[in-house]
Amino acid sequence: MTTQLVGDLLILALAARVFGADAIALLRRLAAVGVRAGVSEMTRHQRGAGR
């Protein structure tokens, strides 16, 4: 997890406290993007090792 992603998560967590349910939906989306990026990175490394 990059420091930029950690910063984004902290900002969204603060926004969730301030703005409520709408910010929680955004936080879930950001978490999903992080998971997709991690899976993509793992897949890329697996393909690179197989060559």
CYANA upper distance limits for C-alpha pairs under 8 A (distance plus 0.5 A):
  1 MET  CA      5 LEU  CA      6.94
  1 MET  CA      6 VAL  CA      7.44
  2 THR  CA      6 VAL  CA      6.88
  3 THR  CA      7 GLY  CA      6.61
  4 GLN  CA      8 ASP  CA      6.72
  5 LEU  CA      9 LEU  CA      6.66
  5 LEU  CA     34 GLY  CA      8.49
  6 VAL  CA     10 LEU  CA      6.76
  7 GLY  CA     11 ILE  CA      6.72
  8 ASP  CA     12 LEU  CA      6.65
  9 LEU  CA     13 ALA  CA      6.54
  9 LEU  CA     27 LEU  CA      7.65
  9 LEU  CA     30 LEU  CA      8.03
 10 LEU  CA     14 LEU  CA      6.75
 11 ILE  CA     15 ALA  CA      6.68
 12 LEU  CA     16 ALA  CA      6.54
 12 LEU  CA     23 ALA  CA      7.27
 12 LEU  CA     24 ILE  CA      8.35
 12 LEU  CA     26 LEU  CA      7.92
 12 LEU  CA     27 LEU  CA      6.38
 13 ALA  CA     17 ARG  CA      7.07
 13 ALA  CA     23 ALA  CA      8.38
 13 ALA  CA     24 ILE  CA      8.24
 13 ALA  CA     27 LEU  CA      7.55
 14 LEU  CA     18 VAL  CA      6.94
 15 ALA  CA     19 PHE  CA      6.17
 15 ALA  CA     20 GLY  CA      8.02
 15 ALA  CA     23 ALA  CA      6.39
 16 ALA  CA     20 GLY  CA      5.47
 16 ALA  CA     21 ALA  CA      7.33
 16 ALA  CA     22 ASP  CA      7.94
 16 ALA  CA     23 ALA  CA      5.04
 16 ALA  CA     24 ILE  CA      5.84
 16 ALA  CA     27 LEU  CA      8.23
 19 PHE  CA     23 ALA  CA      6.43
 20 GLY  CA     24 ILE  CA      7.10
 21 ALA  CA     25 ALA  CA      6.98
 22 ASP  CA     26 LEU  CA      7.16
 23 ALA  CA     27 LEU  CA      6.70
 24 ILE  CA     28 ARG  CA      6.76
 25 ALA  CA     29 ARG  CA      6.89
 26 LEU  CA     30 LEU  CA      6.77
 27 LEU  CA     31 ALA  CA      6.73
 28 ARG  CA     32 ALA  CA      6.74
 29 ARG  CA     33 VAL  CA      6.76
 30 LEU  CA     34 GLY  CA      6.74
 31 ALA  CA     35 VAL  CA      6.79
 32 ALA  CA     36 ARG  CA      6.70
 33 VAL  CA     37 ALA  CA      6.62
 34 GLY  CA     38 GLY  CA      6.67
 35 VAL  CA     39 VAL  CA      6.67
 36 ARG  CA     40 SER  CA      6.52
 37 ALA  CA     41 GLU  CA      6.59
 38 GLY  CA     42 MET  CA      6.69
 39 VAL  CA     43 THR  CA      6.60
 40 SER  CA     44 ARG  CA      6.59
 41 GLU  CA     45 HIS  CA      6.79
 42 MET  CA     46 GLN  CA      6.74
 43 THR  CA     47 ARG  CA      6.73
 44 ARG  CA     48 GLY  CA      6.67
 45 HIS  CA     49 ALA  CA      6.65
 46 GLN  CA     50 GLY  CA      6.87
 47 ARG  CA     51 ARG  CA      7.26
